[in-house]
Amino acid sequence: MTVLLPAIIPVALIIMIGVIAGKKLTLQKQTLSQLIVYILAPALVADSLYTTTLSLQNASQLLGGVFIIALIMYIVVSIISYCFKLPLITHKSLIATTLHPNNGNMGLPLVDFALGTAGLERAVIYMIGSSILLFGVAPAILTGSGFKKSLQVTFKLPLMWAILAGLSLRFFKIELPFNIAQALHLLGRAAIPIALIILGMELANTQFKITKFEMISLKLRLILAPLIALLVGKVIQLNPLDLEVFVLQSAMPTAVNTIVLATEFGGESIKVARTIVVTTLLSFLTLPLVLWVAGKV
């Protein structure tokens, strides 16, 4: 619990600021969501790729594992949606809340406190993989268009170009002049608090309750996802530290930025907001257990 508090308390504080802003100010959630999708999130990913020192082999294994988990979870969600005959918009919302763990503003500090600098570097790579899915692939899925249209949606978003830019800067060892790297870093870091403020604004008008949707989402996100991560990590033969970070990052509650997805590309934003809150609160109970198990395997 002590390890979790430095990660949770700042998150809760910024969410509360968003709640107050949602009640007292006339901010436009749509505008803030577009700011994240088109400017701040790409800056965060480019900056992370530019500054990481992890080896190519380790990074490739971790990224591959992230995509495998997402594919398995997507299949599970599709089966559940088919069996329960869920409406399309609910199916989209379940994809958003299940496939995307909060491994940025919650996962990174937790891994840093629990596993140190080496663990943090690996957690950043996991976050990059999640960012590719969250801002590169998920928008195409949520728009519900065909394959060609989905690719057009994906490559219209700047995230893919940000990945390319970050990799190029790192590969060619380019030193950015005039503190441009610092500006990139500041832009990227701004994505986290603004996403939390959007969540708070949504919650300001959200009736808190746990429905069948939230129950399904939290079981998939907090219980099934880390179990799948453990199995996938063993199959792809991650080393002990990589596996520990891999499982821990996969056990995070629903990502705050899923509220951006629901707002910008389609979904039930109220259900998504409630799921973020429910999974975050319950992660106080599940994450210490996952941290203990990950340390044993």
Buried (B, 14 or more C-beta within 10 A) or exposed (E): EEBBEEBBEBBBEBBBBBBBBBEEEEBEBEEBBBBBBBBBBBBBBBBBBBBBEBEEEBBEBBBBBBBBBBEBBBEBBEEBBEEEEBEEBBBBBBBBBBBBBBBBBBBBBBBBBBBEEEBBBBBBBBBBBBBBBBBBBBBBBBBBEEEEEBEEBBEEBBBBEBBEBBEEBBEEEEEEEEEEBEEBBEBBBBBBBBBBBBBBBBBBEBEEEBEEBBEBBBEBBBBBBBBBBBBBBEEBEBEEBBBBBBBBBBBBBBBBBBBBBBBBBBBBBBBBBBBBBBBBEBBEEBBBEBBEBBEEE
